[in-house]
């Protein structure tokens, strides 16, 4: 029933399509043929206009004219004038767009004096004599004609141009038939064209047009400033014809088109296409019915297994993974996904239980921070009352550090606040190491408002003390300053004159996290941790760079963005 409905719709549509597509194709071909004809006409116009301009340049050049003036024939400078005239002919020929198609370019007079340029065919002393014997001598001057070349008697196009104000002096230009190659090579399957002169046909493109001579004669005298369009019948076939004049010549461009053969071939092709399409539709419908039942069955199996997973049944179904098609790949993926989900749920459960145990342990060991702060505050005021400034100073610094540690290390603060925290840490370390090192901070005020992650500088200073100054066993110096900046970033440098770092360790220092191994500092933030935090927040172009020399010292460069 479905097939009958499709055919009932397809057949009328096909017939409608045949009629319309034929008309559309015919109009398109007519338009295309018109473009071809216009191109051919313009191409011929350009050829003969260029040839006429070449002839006019040569015939109007004063150096060529001087050579042929009778009063100069016995002049002692005649050889120089001859060479000059020859050189001008050669230059005009070489600069012309059609120069490669010129067989002969000769200037001569009735006294048989002549000069000619080096063209496709070499010159001969018989050339002037042959010109006067050729058909071109008796044809209309100043226009191109089909003729025979004066050397080999082959077909050519030639023109004889008399010089103005110089009697019996002429320019002869002869073009090879190769000049029409571009026109003849046009691929227009439905278009036939020829060039005619005085009812003689040249450049026949497809087949013998001799039958057109009679037809062309019956058209009457041609107006070379107009074109004609019409039809004629030949052997029962109707042809459309057009003919157009070609400027600077007596040539007619004649084109003929047989649209009846186009109609027949187009209809055969269209009917064949429709038959093949109908056959393909019938086969496709049968295949669709066959495949749809198979696809539906496989799809139901997939849906049922997905519903099982929704019910938290992650067991493997071997049936949905059979075969090598897309459904089997989906089935295999669902089986693997079910097992992975089951494993992930189990891991999540264990992880949750572990976290609960850790939270309980932390709560059991947790010290109330307010109790700790109050205790430190009491020690601070007791040391003030008892006039022990070292203890009060150390207690205040420790209290400030612990308060900031309790708030976490992910908070962003100004560089000024970070340096204040660093000062508290330095005060504690100076008391501990009994003024074993000096700390110098030289950062301009305009940098103090830039944002920085809390505890970025403290771990680096701590590293300088523990791994640079302390192993040295002598008084040392730690400097903090700005090294360089641009419009978007700046670099803070932490420099110490400690024991330095070996090349082997320097190459791995930022790649290995040592923060949790044998740590004896304020927090568990190591060099790698600081570097990773900076890159994570701001991008890979920011972070740490370390330079060090053994027994000389270490520089840590911290590149940061100018963030307000």
N, C-alpha and C positions, 0 to 999 in steps of 0.2 A: 504493500500500500504506500509506504514512504517512497519507494523507488518510482512508482507511477506518478506521484505528486511532483517529484523532482523533474521527471521527464516532461510532464505537462507544462511546467514553468520554463524548462531549459530550451525546448524546441522553438517556441515563439520568440524568446529572447535571442536565440541564435540567429533567426531570420532577420530580426530587427538589427542585430549587430552586423550582419553581412552587408546590408544596404548602407548603413551609416559608416561603417569602417571603410567601405569601398570609396564612398564620396570623400571622406576625410583624407584617405591616402592619395586619391587623385588630386585633390586640392594641394596637398603637401608637395606632391611631385611637380605640379604645375609651378608652384612657388619656387621650388628648388631649381627647376629648369630655367625659370626666369632669372634666378640669381646666376646660374651658369652662363646664360646668354649675355647678361650684363657684364660678367667678368671677362668673357671672351672678347666682347666688343671693346671694353676698356683696355684690355691687353693689346689688341690690335691697334687701337688708337694711340696708345703709348709707344708701341714699336715704330709706327710710321711718323709720329710726331717727333720722336727722338732722331729718326733717320733724316727727316726734313730739316731739323735744327742743325744736325751735323753738316748737311749740304750747304745750308745758308751761312753757317759760320765760315766754312772754307771759301765760299764764293764771295764773301764780303770782306775778307781779311786783306788789308792794304799791302802786306808783304807778298801775298800770293798775286794780287792784282799787279803790283809793280813789275813782277817778273814777266808778265805777259803784255805789258804795254809796248807797242811797236817802236816807240822812240828809244826804248832802252834795250832793244835786241842786240845792238852791237856795242853796248857799254862795256868797259873793261872790268866792271864789277859784276858782270853777269853770273859768274860762277858762285860768288858769294850770295847773290840774290837767289840763285837756284837752290843753294843749300838752305837758305833761310826759308824759302817757300816750302821746300820739302819738310823741313823741321816743323813748320806750323801744321802742315797736313798730318804729320805723324802725331803731334800733340793733340790735335782735335780728335783724331781717331782713337788714341789710347784713353782719352778722358770720356769718351762716349759710352753710355750704358750698353749700346748694341755693337760696340767696336769689335767684339769677338765674332760677330756674325757677318762682317763686311768682307766680301770676296775681293772687291776692287774699289779704290777711291782714287780717281784720276781727274786731273785738270788739263785740258788741251785746247788748241785753237786750230784754225783751218790750215795754218802753216805747219801743222804736225809737231809743233813744240808741245811738250807735255812733262808733267811731274806726277808722281803717284806715291802714295804712302805704302809702307810694308803691311799688307793685309793678309787674309787667309791664303790667297793664291798669289804666287810670285808674279812680278811684272814682266812684260815682254815688249819688244820693240814693235810687235804686231798689234798691240792692244788698241791703239787709236784706229788703225785700219779695220780691225774686227768690230769696233763700236759702230763705225759708219756702215758696215755690212750687216749688222744685226737688226732684228725687227724694231728694237727700241729707237733707232735713228728716225724712223718714220712715224712713231707714235707721238701722242700729245706730250708736250714738255711740261716740266714742273710738277708732275704727279708720278706716282709709282705704278708700274705695270708688271704683270707676269711676263717673263721673257726667257731666253736661253742665255746662259753665261757665255762670255766671249772667249773662254779658254777651252772648256770641255763640252760645251753645248748642252749642259744639264739645266734643269728648271731653276729659275732664280727669280728674284724681284729686283727691278732696276728702275732708275730714274735718270733722265738727262735734264740738267738745269743750266739754261743759258745765263751768262754773267750780265748783270745790269750795266748799261753804259759801256759795254765792251763787245763789239760785234764779233761773231765767229769764235767766241771763247765759251767753253762749256765745262761743267763738272759732271762726271759720270760716277754714280754710286750703285754698287751691285751687292745685294744681300743674298746670303745662302738661305735655302728653304728651311735650314735648321732654326731660323729665327722664330718659326711657328711651333717649335717643340713643346713649349709650355702650354700652348693652346690645344695641341693635339693630345696631350697626355691627361687632359681632364677626364675624370671617371664619372660620366653621367649616363647610366645604363639606358634611360628612356630617350635620350637626346641624340640626334644625328645632325651634323652641321657640315657646311662646305663654304668655300670662298669662290665667288663667281666674278668673271670679268668678260664682258661682251659675249654672254651666253656660254662661255667656256668654264668648266668646273675644275677646281683645284682643291687640294686638301680633303679628299673624300675620306670620311672617318670610318664608316661601317661597311657599306656596300656600294655597288655601282649606281650612281645617280644619273646615268645618261638619259634615263626616261624623263628626267626633270627638264631637259633642255627645251623640249617642245612645250611643256607646261610653263616654263619660265618665259619663253617667247610670247606665249599667249597672254602673259600678264601685261604686256605693253611696255612702253618706255619707262625706265626706272627713274624716279626723282631721287637724286642722291642726297637730298636734304630732308628726307622723310623716310618712314618705315611703313611696311605693309604687313597685314595679318590676314590669313584666310585659310581655306581648306581645299583639298583636292582628293580625288579618288583614284587609287591605283590598284588594279587587280582585285577590285571589290573591297579594298581596305581604305578607310578614310584617315587622312593625315592632316594634322594642323601644321601650318607653316608660318614662319616669320622671316622677313628679310630686312636687313638694316644696312645703311651705307657706312663705309669705313672712311674716315676723314683722311685727306691728303692722297687718296687713291681713287681709282674707278672701280673698286672692289665692292661686292655685295656679300654680306654675311647671311647665309641661308640656313635656317634650322627647321627640321621636321620632327614631329612627335606622333607616334602611333599609340593612342590611348586605348584602342580596342584590345590590343594584345595585353595591355596592363590590366584591363578589366577582367579578362579571362584568367590570367595567371593569378591575379589577386583573389578572385572568387574561388579558384581551385585550392589555393593555399588556405583560405579562410574556412571552406567546407571541410578540408582535411583536418584543420585545427579543431573544428567543432566536433568532428567524429572522434578524434583522439581524446578530446576533453570528456565527451559523454562516456566513452569506454573507461577512461580513468576514474570518472565519478562513480560508475557502477562498481568497479573493482574496489575503490576506496570504501564505499558503503559496506560491501561484504566484509572487508578487512576490519572495519570499525566495529561491526556487530560481533565479529569473532573475538577481537582483542578486548572489547569492552567488558565482556563477561569474565575473561581471564583477569583483567586488571581489577575489576570489582571484587573478585574473590580474594586476590592478594591484599587489596586495600582493607577489606574487613578483618583479615588476620592481623594486620599491623595495628588497626584501631583497637581490636580486642586486647592485644598485648600492652598497648599504652594504658588502657583502662586498668589492667592488672597492676601496672607500675603505680598508677594513682592510688590503688588500694594497698600499696606497700608490699605487693607480691613481686619480688625481684628474681624469681626463678627463671631459668633460661628456657626459651621456646625454640627448639631446633627446626621446626617446620617453617618459620618465617625467614630463616637464614639459608634455605635451600636455593640453589641456582647461582647464576652469575649476572643477573640483571640488577637494575636499580633497587627493586623491592628487596632482593636478598641482601644488598648492601645496607639498606635502611634497617632490615631485620637484625643483621649482625651488629650494627651500631647500637640498636635498642638493647640487645642482650648485653653488650659490653657496658652500655650506660647504666643498665640496671644493677650490674655487679659493682660498678664504681660508686653508684649512689649508696648501695648497701654498705660498702666499705667506708665511704665517707661519713655516713651516719654513725657507724660504729666508732670511727676515730673522733668524731665530734663529741660523742657521748663520753668517751674516755678523757678527752681534753677538758670537757666541762667539769667532770668529777675531779680532775687534777687541779684545775683552777680553784674550785671550791675549797679543796684541802689547803692550797697555798694561802687563800684569803684568810682562812681560819688561823693558820700559823702566823700570818702577818699581824692579825688582830691581837693574837696572844702576846706577841713580842713588841707591839707598838707602844711607844712612850708618848704621853700627852705633850705635844710641842709647847703648849702654853706653860706647862709646869717647867719645861726646860728653859724657856725664855725668862720666866719669872725668877728662876734660880740664878741665871746669868746676870740678870738685872740687880739682884740682891748682892752678888759678889762684886759687881761694878761699884755700887754705892758704898759697900764696906771698904773697898780699896781707896775710894775717894776720901772717906772719913778718916781712914788710917794713913792717908797720904802716901799711898803706894801707886804712883802713876803708871808704872809698867803693867801691873795687873789690870788696872782699870782700862787702859788703852787696849790691851789684848782681849779683854772680856767684851768690850764694845765692838771691836772688829769681828770677833767670832759670832756675836749675836746678829750683826748685820748680815754676815755670810749665811748663817743658818736660816734666817728668815727668807732670804732670796732662794736658797736651795729648796726650801719647803714649797715654794711656789712653782717649782719646775724649771726646766732649762729651755723650753720651746718658746718662751715669751720674748718678743722683740722690745728692746729698750734703746734709748739714745746712747751714742758713743760716750757722752759725758757720764751717764749713769753706769755704764760698763766700766769706765775708768775709776769711778768711785768704789765699785765692788772690788776692782783690782787693787786699789789702795788699801782696803781693809785686809785683803789677803796678804799684801806685801808687809803690812804692819805686824801681822802675826808671825810671818816667816823671819822678819828681821829680829824679832825678840827671840825666836827659837834658835836662829843661827848666830846670835850675838853680833849683829852688825857685820856679818861675813861678806855682804855684797852691797853694792850701791844701785839704786833704781832711779833712772832718769826718764821722764816722760816729756816729749817735746812735740805736742800735737797742737796745731793752730786752732783758735776758737771757732773758725768757720766750719770745721769738721764736726764740732761737738753735737750738732742737731741731727746728724745722719743716724738712721736706724741700724741696729746691729742685734744679732741674736744673743740673748743673755748667756754668759759664761763661754764666750768665744775666745777671749784673750787669756782668762785665768788658767785654763789647762796648758796653754803654750808657755806662760810664765813659769808654771809649775814644772814643766818639762825642762826649761832652762836651768832652774834651781837644782832639781834632783839629778839630772843627767849631764849638766854642764858645769855649774859652779861648785856643787858639793864634791864631786870626784876630784876636782882640781886641787882642793885642800888649801887654796890661797884666796885672798880677797879678790872679788870679781865685780863686774859691772853688767847690768841689764838695761838696755835702752829700748824705748818705744817711740817711734816717730813715723812720719808720712814720707814715703819714698818718691812716689810719682802719682799723677792723676791725669784724667782727661775729662771730657764732657759728661761721661756716664759712669765712671768708676774711679776708684782710688786704691792705693796699697798701703797697708799698715805693716811696718817692719818691727819684729822683735829680735834684737841682736844681743848676744852674750859673748863674753871672751873666755868661755869655759874650755873643756877638754876637746870639744868638737866631736864629729861622728865619722866613722870610717865609711869609705865609698860603698862597701858591700852592704852595710846596714842602711845607708842613706837611700839606696836603690829600692829597698823593701819597706821603708818606714811608714809610708802612707798606704801600703797594701795590706799590712798585717795589723789586726786589732789587738793591742796589748793592754787594753783598758782594764780588763778583769784579772790580769795575771800579775800577782805580787804588787798590787797597787797600794800605795801608802799615802795618797794625796787626799785632797778635799772631797772629790767626787770621782766617778768612774768614767769620765769623759776623756778619751785619749786623742792623739793627733789625728788618727784615721777618722774617728767619730766627728771631730770638728770639721775636717775636710768634707766628709760625706754630707753633713748637715748643710754646709754652705752650698754645695753643688745641688743638693735636693731642693733647697729653697730658691736659688737664684739661677741655676744652670751650670753646665760644664765649663763655661769660660771663666767662672769664678772658683775660688778655693785657695789651697795652700801650695807654696813652692818653697823648698828648703835648700839652702846652700851651706856647706860646712867644710872646714879644714881642720884636720887633727892638730891639737895643741894650739890652735889659733882662735877658734870660736865658731858660732853657728848663727845664721840669719834665717828667720822664718818670714816669708812674704805672704800676707793675707790680702787677696784681691777681693774687694766688695763693691757692690753697686752704690751709687749715690741715691739712697732712699730717704725721703723725708717723712 
